Every structure is written in structure tokens, then in C-alpha cells.
């Protein structure tokens, strides 16, 4: 069975001022959608790769 490539969404920190699609301005967001977006926005924390490398180094020294 041939596997097809999987596309992944990558956030690069840039935001465009324009709408993403022609009808984006007329979309209606439900309260549940807005709550989910707010939760993700508040819970998101950037990953500090330097911190991860330090933790990895410390973990391998303990073993």
C-alpha cells in the first residue's frame, strides 16, 4: 500500500492582515469555538530548545 505524504500546518509567527479566504469576514464563530481558541491561545507556550537540550543532557548523565 503506497503511503501519501501528510501535510502539516506550521506556524511561523507571522500574521497577515488580510482574510485567509474570500468569505472569512462573514464566518460565524460559535461560543464553543471562541472558548476553544481562547484556551489554546492562553495555554500555548513557546518551546525553548536550549532548555530541552539541557534537560536531555542532564537525563543522560543520570543513567
PyMOL Python script that loads the backbone (N, CA, C, O; Angstrom):
from pymol import cmd

cmd.read_pdbstr("""\
ATOM      1  N   UNK A   1       0.843  -1.173   0.000  1.00  0.00           N
ATOM      2  CA  UNK A   1       0.000   0.000   0.000  1.00  0.00           C
ATOM      3  C   UNK A   1       0.890   1.238   0.000  1.00  0.00           C
ATOM      4  O   UNK A   1       1.758   1.369   0.863  1.00  0.00           O
ATOM      5  N   UNK A   2       0.696   2.121  -0.923  1.00  0.00           N
ATOM      6  CA  UNK A   2       1.517   3.326  -1.023  1.00  0.00           C
ATOM      7  C   UNK A   2       1.027   4.363  -0.022  1.00  0.00           C
ATOM      8  O   UNK A   2      -0.172   4.605   0.121  1.00  0.00           O
ATOM      9  N   UNK A   3       1.978   4.961   0.658  1.00  0.00           N
ATOM     10  CA  UNK A   3       1.578   5.984   1.620  1.00  0.00           C
ATOM     11  C   UNK A   3       1.663   7.353   0.957  1.00  0.00           C
ATOM     12  O   UNK A   3       2.600   7.640   0.211  1.00  0.00           O
ATOM     13  N   UNK A   4       0.690   8.175   1.234  1.00  0.00           N
ATOM     14  CA  UNK A   4       0.692   9.519   0.666  1.00  0.00           C
ATOM     15  C   UNK A   4       1.329  10.473   1.664  1.00  0.00           C
ATOM     16  O   UNK A   4       1.227  10.254   2.871  1.00  0.00           O
ATOM     17  N   UNK A   5       1.982  11.523   1.190  1.00  0.00           N
ATOM     18  CA  UNK A   5       2.605  12.471   2.114  1.00  0.00           C
ATOM     19  C   UNK A   5       1.549  13.171   2.961  1.00  0.00           C
ATOM     20  O   UNK A   5       0.471  13.517   2.476  1.00  0.00           O
ATOM     21  N   UNK A   6       1.870  13.368   4.208  1.00  0.00           N
ATOM     22  CA  UNK A   6       0.953  14.015   5.127  1.00  0.00           C
ATOM     23  C   UNK A   6       1.330  15.482   5.235  1.00  0.00           C
ATOM     24  O   UNK A   6       2.482  15.814   5.515  1.00  0.00           O
ATOM     25  N   UNK A   7       0.367  16.356   5.013  1.00  0.00           N
ATOM     26  CA  UNK A   7       0.661  17.784   5.145  1.00  0.00           C
ATOM     27  C   UNK A   7       0.458  18.195   6.599  1.00  0.00           C
ATOM     28  O   UNK A   7      -0.486  17.759   7.259  1.00  0.00           O
ATOM     29  N   UNK A   8       1.349  19.032   7.077  1.00  0.00           N
ATOM     30  CA  UNK A   8       1.257  19.510   8.446  1.00  0.00           C
ATOM     31  C   UNK A   8       1.206  21.031   8.433  1.00  0.00           C
ATOM     32  O   UNK A   8       1.852  21.683   7.612  1.00  0.00           O
ATOM     33  N   UNK A   9       0.435  21.577   9.347  1.00  0.00           N
ATOM     34  CA  UNK A   9       0.353  23.022   9.476  1.00  0.00           C
ATOM     35  C   UNK A   9       1.523  23.484  10.325  1.00  0.00           C
ATOM     36  O   UNK A   9       1.762  22.952  11.409  1.00  0.00           O
ATOM     37  N   UNK A  10       2.251  24.473   9.831  1.00  0.00           N
ATOM     38  CA  UNK A  10       3.397  25.002  10.556  1.00  0.00           C
ATOM     39  C   UNK A  10       3.152  26.473  10.829  1.00  0.00           C
ATOM     40  O   UNK A  10       2.915  27.246   9.900  1.00  0.00           O
ATOM     41  N   UNK A  11       3.205  26.861  12.070  1.00  0.00           N
ATOM     42  CA  UNK A  11       3.018  28.257  12.452  1.00  0.00           C
ATOM     43  C   UNK A  11       4.377  28.909  12.552  1.00  0.00           C
ATOM     44  O   UNK A  11       5.216  28.473  13.340  1.00  0.00           O
ATOM     45  N   UNK A  12       4.612  29.955  11.762  1.00  0.00           N
ATOM     46  CA  UNK A  12       5.917  30.600  11.764  1.00  0.00           C
ATOM     47  C   UNK A  12       5.919  31.940  12.485  1.00  0.00           C
ATOM     48  O   UNK A  12       6.908  32.669  12.410  1.00  0.00           O
ATOM     49  N   UNK A  13       4.847  32.281  13.177  1.00  0.00           N
ATOM     50  CA  UNK A  13       4.799  33.508  13.955  1.00  0.00           C
ATOM     51  C   UNK A  13       4.362  34.726  13.168  1.00  0.00           C
ATOM     52  O   UNK A  13       4.162  35.793  13.749  1.00  0.00           O
ATOM     53  N   UNK A  14       4.209  34.593  11.867  1.00  0.00           N
ATOM     54  CA  UNK A  14       3.802  35.732  11.045  1.00  0.00           C
ATOM     55  C   UNK A  14       2.289  35.721  10.880  1.00  0.00           C
ATOM     56  O   UNK A  14       1.675  34.670  10.698  1.00  0.00           O
ATOM     57  N   UNK A  15       1.713  36.884  10.944  1.00  0.00           N
ATOM     58  CA  UNK A  15       0.270  37.004  10.740  1.00  0.00           C
ATOM     59  C   UNK A  15       0.029  37.966   9.602  1.00  0.00           C
ATOM     60  O   UNK A  15       0.651  39.027   9.535  1.00  0.00           O
ATOM     61  N   UNK A  16      -0.857  37.608   8.722  1.00  0.00           N
ATOM     62  CA  UNK A  16      -1.183  38.512   7.624  1.00  0.00           C
ATOM     63  C   UNK A  16      -2.391  39.336   8.023  1.00  0.00           C
ATOM     64  O   UNK A  16      -3.231  38.892   8.806  1.00  0.00           O
ATOM     65  N   UNK A  17      -2.470  40.521   7.487  1.00  0.00           N
ATOM     66  CA  UNK A  17      -3.574  41.405   7.817  1.00  0.00           C
ATOM     67  C   UNK A  17      -4.844  41.065   7.069  1.00  0.00           C
ATOM     68  O   UNK A  17      -5.933  41.439   7.504  1.00  0.00           O
ATOM     69  N   UNK A  18      -4.731  40.369   5.960  1.00  0.00           N
ATOM     70  CA  UNK A  18      -5.900  40.069   5.140  1.00  0.00           C
ATOM     71  C   UNK A  18      -6.582  38.786   5.555  1.00  0.00           C
ATOM     72  O   UNK A  18      -6.013  37.972   6.284  1.00  0.00           O
ATOM     73  N   UNK A  19      -7.811  38.609   5.085  1.00  0.00           N
ATOM     74  CA  UNK A  19      -8.526  37.365   5.383  1.00  0.00           C
ATOM     75  C   UNK A  19      -7.884  36.178   4.679  1.00  0.00           C
ATOM     76  O   UNK A  19      -7.265  36.340   3.627  1.00  0.00           O
ATOM     77  N   UNK A  20      -8.026  34.999   5.247  1.00  0.00           N
ATOM     78  CA  UNK A  20      -7.422  33.789   4.680  1.00  0.00           C
ATOM     79  C   UNK A  20      -8.173  33.293   3.465  1.00  0.00           C
ATOM     80  O   UNK A  20      -7.578  32.735   2.544  1.00  0.00           O
ATOM     81  N   UNK A  21      -9.474  33.493   3.462  1.00  0.00           N
ATOM     82  CA  UNK A  21     -10.274  33.076   2.319  1.00  0.00           C
ATOM     83  C   UNK A  21     -11.262  34.192   1.999  1.00  0.00           C
ATOM     84  O   UNK A  21     -11.522  35.050   2.843  1.00  0.00           O
ATOM     85  N   UNK A  22     -11.812  34.188   0.794  1.00  0.00           N
ATOM     86  CA  UNK A  22     -12.706  35.275   0.405  1.00  0.00           C
ATOM     87  C   UNK A  22     -13.895  35.473   1.346  1.00  0.00           C
ATOM     88  O   UNK A  22     -14.317  36.610   1.555  1.00  0.00           O
ATOM     89  N   UNK A  23     -14.444  34.402   1.917  1.00  0.00           N
ATOM     90  CA  UNK A  23     -15.616  34.530   2.779  1.00  0.00           C
ATOM     91  C   UNK A  23     -15.280  34.594   4.255  1.00  0.00           C
ATOM     92  O   UNK A  23     -16.180  34.464   5.086  1.00  0.00           O
ATOM     93  N   UNK A  24     -14.024  34.788   4.613  1.00  0.00           N
ATOM     94  CA  UNK A  24     -13.614  34.727   6.015  1.00  0.00           C
ATOM     95  C   UNK A  24     -14.289  35.793   6.862  1.00  0.00           C
ATOM     96  O   UNK A  24     -14.517  35.567   8.050  1.00  0.00           O
ATOM     97  N   UNK A  25     -14.615  36.944   6.294  1.00  0.00           N
ATOM     98  CA  UNK A  25     -15.225  38.017   7.063  1.00  0.00           C
ATOM     99  C   UNK A  25     -16.662  37.721   7.454  1.00  0.00           C
ATOM    100  O   UNK A  25     -17.183  38.322   8.393  1.00  0.00           O
ATOM    101  N   UNK A  26     -17.308  36.805   6.749  1.00  0.00           N
ATOM    102  CA  UNK A  26     -18.709  36.518   7.019  1.00  0.00           C
ATOM    103  C   UNK A  26     -18.900  35.244   7.849  1.00  0.00           C
ATOM    104  O   UNK A  26     -20.033  34.800   8.035  1.00  0.00           O
ATOM    105  N   UNK A  27     -17.815  34.653   8.348  1.00  0.00           N
ATOM    106  CA  UNK A  27     -17.938  33.435   9.143  1.00  0.00           C
ATOM    107  C   UNK A  27     -18.533  33.743  10.504  1.00  0.00           C
ATOM    108  O   UNK A  27     -18.271  34.796  11.086  1.00  0.00           O
ATOM    109  N   UNK A  28     -19.329  32.826  11.000  1.00  0.00           N
ATOM    110  CA  UNK A  28     -19.913  32.973  12.335  1.00  0.00           C
ATOM    111  C   UNK A  28     -19.250  31.958  13.245  1.00  0.00           C
ATOM    112  O   UNK A  28     -19.277  30.757  12.975  1.00  0.00           O
ATOM    113  N   UNK A  29     -18.655  32.444  14.320  1.00  0.00           N
ATOM    114  CA  UNK A  29     -17.998  31.564  15.273  1.00  0.00           C
ATOM    115  C   UNK A  29     -18.919  31.323  16.455  1.00  0.00           C
ATOM    116  O   UNK A  29     -19.479  32.262  17.021  1.00  0.00           O
ATOM    117  N   UNK A  30     -19.071  30.067  16.822  1.00  0.00           N
ATOM    118  CA  UNK A  30     -19.914  29.722  17.962  1.00  0.00           C
ATOM    119  C   UNK A  30     -19.176  30.042  19.250  1.00  0.00           C
ATOM    120  O   UNK A  30     -17.950  30.152  19.244  1.00  0.00           O
ATOM    121  N   UNK A  31     -19.896  30.193  20.356  1.00  0.00           N
ATOM    122  CA  UNK A  31     -19.234  30.420  21.641  1.00  0.00           C
ATOM    123  C   UNK A  31     -18.259  29.294  22.000  1.00  0.00           C
ATOM    124  O   UNK A  31     -17.226  29.544  22.620  1.00  0.00           O
ATOM    125  N   UNK A  32     -18.584  28.061  21.613  1.00  0.00           N
ATOM    126  CA  UNK A  32     -17.685  26.937  21.890  1.00  0.00           C
ATOM    127  C   UNK A  32     -16.375  27.090  21.119  1.00  0.00           C
ATOM    128  O   UNK A  32     -15.299  26.811  21.648  1.00  0.00           O
ATOM    129  N   UNK A  33     -16.476  27.537  19.861  1.00  0.00           N
ATOM    130  CA  UNK A  33     -15.270  27.751  19.054  1.00  0.00           C
ATOM    131  C   UNK A  33     -14.409  28.839  19.682  1.00  0.00           C
ATOM    132  O   UNK A  33     -13.197  28.672  19.818  1.00  0.00           O
ATOM    133  N   UNK A  34     -15.025  29.946  20.063  1.00  0.00           N
ATOM    134  CA  UNK A  34     -14.280  31.044  20.669  1.00  0.00           C
ATOM    135  C   UNK A  34     -13.617  30.601  21.974  1.00  0.00           C
ATOM    136  O   UNK A  34     -12.488  30.997  22.264  1.00  0.00           O
ATOM    137  N   UNK A  35     -14.317  29.779  22.759  1.00  0.00           N
ATOM    138  CA  UNK A  35     -13.750  29.272  24.007  1.00  0.00           C
ATOM    139  C   UNK A  35     -12.545  28.373  23.729  1.00  0.00           C
ATOM    140  O   UNK A  35     -11.540  28.449  24.435  1.00  0.00           O
ATOM    141  N   UNK A  36     -12.642  27.525  22.708  1.00  0.00           N
ATOM    142  CA  UNK A  36     -11.514  26.656  22.348  1.00  0.00           C
ATOM    143  C   UNK A  36     -10.313  27.467  21.890  1.00  0.00           C
ATOM    144  O   UNK A  36      -9.181  27.175  22.275  1.00  0.00           O
ATOM    145  N   UNK A  37     -10.550  28.482  21.072  1.00  0.00           N
ATOM    146  CA  UNK A  37      -9.454  29.325  20.588  1.00  0.00           C
ATOM    147  C   UNK A  37      -8.804  30.053  21.760  1.00  0.00           C
ATOM    148  O   UNK A  37      -7.577  30.117  21.840  1.00  0.00           O
ATOM    149  N   UNK A  38      -9.596  30.595  22.657  1.00  0.00           N
ATOM    150  CA  UNK A  38      -9.060  31.298  23.831  1.00  0.00           C
ATOM    151  C   UNK A  38      -8.226  30.349  24.698  1.00  0.00           C
ATOM    152  O   UNK A  38      -7.151  30.722  25.168  1.00  0.00           O
ATOM    153  N   UNK A  39      -8.722  29.117  24.910  1.00  0.00           N
ATOM    154  CA  UNK A  39      -7.994  28.138  25.719  1.00  0.00           C
ATOM    155  C   UNK A  39      -6.635  27.829  25.102  1.00  0.00           C
ATOM    156  O   UNK A  39      -5.620  27.822  25.799  1.00  0.00           O
ATOM    157  N   UNK A  40      -6.617  27.575  23.803  1.00  0.00           N
ATOM    158  CA  UNK A  40      -5.362  27.248  23.128  1.00  0.00           C
ATOM    159  C   UNK A  40      -4.411  28.440  23.172  1.00  0.00           C
ATOM    160  O   UNK A  40      -3.217  28.268  23.417  1.00  0.00           O
ATOM    161  N   UNK A  41      -4.926  29.639  22.939  1.00  0.00           N
ATOM    162  CA  UNK A  41      -4.095  30.841  22.956  1.00  0.00           C
ATOM    163  C   UNK A  41      -3.459  31.043  24.335  1.00  0.00           C
ATOM    164  O   UNK A  41      -2.274  31.361  24.432  1.00  0.00           O
ATOM    165  N   UNK A  42      -4.246  30.859  25.397  1.00  0.00           N
ATOM    166  CA  UNK A  42      -3.729  31.063  26.757  1.00  0.00           C
ATOM    167  C   UNK A  42      -2.799  29.927  27.193  1.00  0.00           C
ATOM    168  O   UNK A  42      -1.882  30.153  27.982  1.00  0.00           O
ATOM    169  N   UNK A  43      -3.023  28.713  26.691  1.00  0.00           N
ATOM    170  CA  UNK A  43      -2.230  27.563  27.116  1.00  0.00           C
ATOM    171  C   UNK A  43      -0.940  27.413  26.326  1.00  0.00           C
ATOM    172  O   UNK A  43      -0.024  26.719  26.767  1.00  0.00           O
ATOM    173  N   UNK A  44      -0.854  28.059  25.157  1.00  0.00           N
ATOM    174  CA  UNK A  44       0.312  27.909  24.295  1.00  0.00           C
ATOM    175  C   UNK A  44       1.546  28.515  24.940  1.00  0.00           C
ATOM    176  O   UNK A  44       1.516  29.654  25.405  1.00  0.00           O
ATOM    177  N   UNK A  45       2.615  27.763  24.967  1.00  0.00           N
ATOM    178  CA  UNK A  45       3.895  28.250  25.465  1.00  0.00           C
ATOM    179  C   UNK A  45       4.960  27.911  24.426  1.00  0.00           C
ATOM    180  O   UNK A  45       5.061  26.763  23.993  1.00  0.00           O
ATOM    181  N   UNK A  46       5.752  28.899  24.024  1.00  0.00           N
ATOM    182  CA  UNK A  46       6.819  28.603  23.065  1.00  0.00           C
ATOM    183  C   UNK A  46       7.810  27.588  23.640  1.00  0.00           C
ATOM    184  O   UNK A  46       8.050  27.565  24.847  1.00  0.00           O
ATOM    185  N   UNK A  47       8.372  26.770  22.791  1.00  0.00           N
ATOM    186  CA  UNK A  47       9.328  25.756  23.215  1.00  0.00           C
ATOM    187  C   UNK A  47      10.730  26.361  23.198  1.00  0.00           C
ATOM    188  O   UNK A  47      11.166  26.912  22.187  1.00  0.00           O
ATOM    189  N   UNK A  48      11.428  26.252  24.323  1.00  0.00           N
ATOM    190  CA  UNK A  48      12.810  26.721  24.415  1.00  0.00           C
ATOM    191  C   UNK A  48      13.708  25.525  24.115  1.00  0.00           C
ATOM    192  O   UNK A  48      13.901  24.659  24.968  1.00  0.00           O
ATOM    193  N   UNK A  49      14.254  25.480  22.907  1.00  0.00           N
ATOM    194  CA  UNK A  49      15.063  24.330  22.504  1.00  0.00           C
ATOM    195  C   UNK A  49      16.323  24.198  23.355  1.00  0.00           C
ATOM    196  O   UNK A  49      16.779  23.084  23.612  1.00  0.00           O
ATOM    197  N   UNK A  50      16.882  25.307  23.788  1.00  0.00           N
ATOM    198  CA  UNK A  50      18.063  25.257  24.650  1.00  0.00           C
ATOM    199  C   UNK A  50      17.750  24.554  25.958  1.00  0.00           C
ATOM    200  O   UNK A  50      18.557  23.772  26.460  1.00  0.00           O
ATOM    201  N   UNK A  51      16.571  24.836  26.511  1.00  0.00           N
ATOM    202  CA  UNK A  51      16.155  24.191  27.756  1.00  0.00           C
ATOM    203  C   UNK A  51      15.970  22.691  27.553  1.00  0.00           C
ATOM    204  O   UNK A  51      16.351  21.896  28.411  1.00  0.00           O
ATOM    205  N   UNK A  52      15.388  22.305  26.425  1.00  0.00           N
ATOM    206  CA  UNK A  52      15.202  20.878  26.142  1.00  0.00           C
ATOM    207  C   UNK A  52      16.541  20.158  26.019  1.00  0.00           C
ATOM    208  O   UNK A  52      16.691  19.041  26.513  1.00  0.00           O
ATOM    209  N   UNK A  53      17.507  20.785  25.368  1.00  0.00           N
ATOM    210  CA  UNK A  53      18.831  20.178  25.221  1.00  0.00           C
ATOM    211  C   UNK A  53      19.501  20.018  26.573  1.00  0.00           C
ATOM    212  O   UNK A  53      20.124  18.990  26.839  1.00  0.00           O
ATOM    213  N   UNK A  54      19.379  21.031  27.438  1.00  0.00           N
ATOM    214  CA  UNK A  54      19.969  20.933  28.783  1.00  0.00           C
ATOM    215  C   UNK A  54      19.335  19.798  29.570  1.00  0.00           C
ATOM    216  O   UNK A  54      20.030  19.039  30.246  1.00  0.00           O
ATOM    217  N   UNK A  55      18.014  19.681  29.481  1.00  0.00           N
ATOM    218  CA  UNK A  55      17.322  18.597  30.200  1.00  0.00           C
ATOM    219  C   UNK A  55      17.758  17.235  29.677  1.00  0.00           C
ATOM    220  O   UNK A  55      17.982  16.313  30.461  1.00  0.00           O
ATOM    221  N   UNK A  56      17.879  17.103  28.369  1.00  0.00           N
ATOM    222  CA  UNK A  56      18.322  15.844  27.760  1.00  0.00           C
ATOM    223  C   UNK A  56      19.715  15.479  28.256  1.00  0.00           C
ATOM    224  O   UNK A  56      19.974  14.323  28.590  1.00  0.00           O
ATOM    225  N   UNK A  57      20.600  16.449  28.304  1.00  0.00           N
ATOM    226  CA  UNK A  57      21.968  16.216  28.749  1.00  0.00           C
ATOM    227  C   UNK A  57      21.983  15.757  30.208  1.00  0.00           C
ATOM    228  O   UNK A  57      22.722  14.841  30.569  1.00  0.00           O
ATOM    229  N   UNK A  58      21.165  16.397  31.040  1.00  0.00           N
ATOM    230  CA  UNK A  58      21.096  16.020  32.445  1.00  0.00           C
ATOM    231  C   UNK A  58      20.522  14.617  32.608  1.00  0.00           C
ATOM    232  O   UNK A  58      20.998  13.852  33.447  1.00  0.00           O
ATOM    233  N   UNK A  59      19.502  14.265  31.818  1.00  0.00           N
ATOM    234  CA  UNK A  59      18.888  12.940  31.899  1.00  0.00           C
ATOM    235  C   UNK A  59      19.873  11.852  31.512  1.00  0.00           C
ATOM    236  O   UNK A  59      19.874  10.787  32.129  1.00  0.00           O
ATOM    237  N   UNK A  60      20.708  12.086  30.513  1.00  0.00           N
ATOM    238  CA  UNK A  60      21.642  11.052  30.092  1.00  0.00           C
ATOM    239  C   UNK A  60      22.766  10.883  31.112  1.00  0.00           C
ATOM    240  O   UNK A  60      23.325   9.792  31.226  1.00  0.00           O
ATOM    241  N   UNK A  61      23.110  11.936  31.856  1.00  0.00           N
ATOM    242  CA  UNK A  61      24.131  11.828  32.895  1.00  0.00           C
ATOM    243  C   UNK A  61      23.627  11.012  34.080  1.00  0.00           C
ATOM    244  O   UNK A  61      24.414  10.343  34.750  1.00  0.00           O
ATOM    245  N   UNK A  62      22.310  11.062  34.347  1.00  0.00           N
ATOM    246  CA  UNK A  62      21.733  10.313  35.473  1.00  0.00           C
ATOM    247  C   UNK A  62      21.708   8.812  35.206  1.00  0.00           C
ATOM    248  O   UNK A  62      21.752   8.014  36.142  1.00  0.00           O
ATOM    249  N   UNK A  63      21.640   8.430  33.954  1.00  0.00           N
ATOM    250  CA  UNK A  63      21.521   6.999  33.601  1.00  0.00           C
ATOM    251  C   UNK A  63      22.819   6.268  33.752  1.00  0.00           C
ATOM    252  O   UNK A  63      22.884   5.065  33.497  1.00  0.00           O
TER     253      UNK A  63
END
""", "prot")
cmd.dss("prot")
cmd.show_as("cartoon", "prot")
cmd.util.cbc("prot")
cmd.orient("prot")
